[in-house]
Structure formats: structure tokens, C-alpha cells
Amino acid sequence: MSSLNKNDKLSDRINAAIAKKGNKNKDNEHNQNLLNTFSRVATELLAGLLIGGCIGWTLDKWLNTNPWLLILFFLLGGAAGILNLWRIVSGKGLKIGHF
């Protein structure tokens, strides 16, 4: 009968260890999702600024209007990045075909 009590205690310890591991996995998934969201936000903002700056620089070189179009498109790229940030945070625009 003493071995039965030991087995019960062992099974309780195993179940407790599995429960702790399950909680850690949920915490890791939450942290990973949060990290993915932050990296997407940073990428969206940086991409908007870089693409706007590149378009403005190219048009400035082509039209010889230094630095006006670079400044204009850099600001437009920043605005586009902030709009994308708002879409990510609010959850809007995540469906296909939604503007």
C-alpha cells in the first residue's frame, strides 16, 4: 500500500510539472506574438520612410529639384507608416480586400 501512495504522489508531481510547462508555453506564445507585432510595426514604419525617401531622392535627381521632393516624399512615407501602424494596432485592414 505504501507503493500506491508513492505512485499517487509521483503522478501528482508529474501532473504539476506538466501544468507548469503548459503555462510556460502559453507565456512564450504570448511573448512571441507580442514580439512579432512589435517587429512588424517597426518594419512598417521603417519601410514607409525608406521607400518615401528613395522615391523623393530619385525624383529630385531626375527633375533637379533638390531637396524638395525628398522632404515631401519622406514625410508622405512617414504618414503611410503611421497609417499602417494604426491599422495593425486597431486590427483594421487585416482582412483580404479591406482598405
Sequence and secondary structure as in RCSB ss.txt:
>XXXX:A:sequence
MSSLNKNDKLSDRINAAIAKKGNKNKDNEHNQNLLNTFSRVATELLAGLLIGGCIGWTLDKWLNTNPWLLILFFL
LGGAAGILNLWRIVSGKGLKIGHF
>XXXX:A:secstr
 HHHHHHHHHHHHHHHHHHHHHHHHHHHHHHHHHHHHHHHHHHHHHHHHHHHHHHHHHHHHHHT TTHHHHHHHH
HHHHHHHHHHHHHHH TT STT  
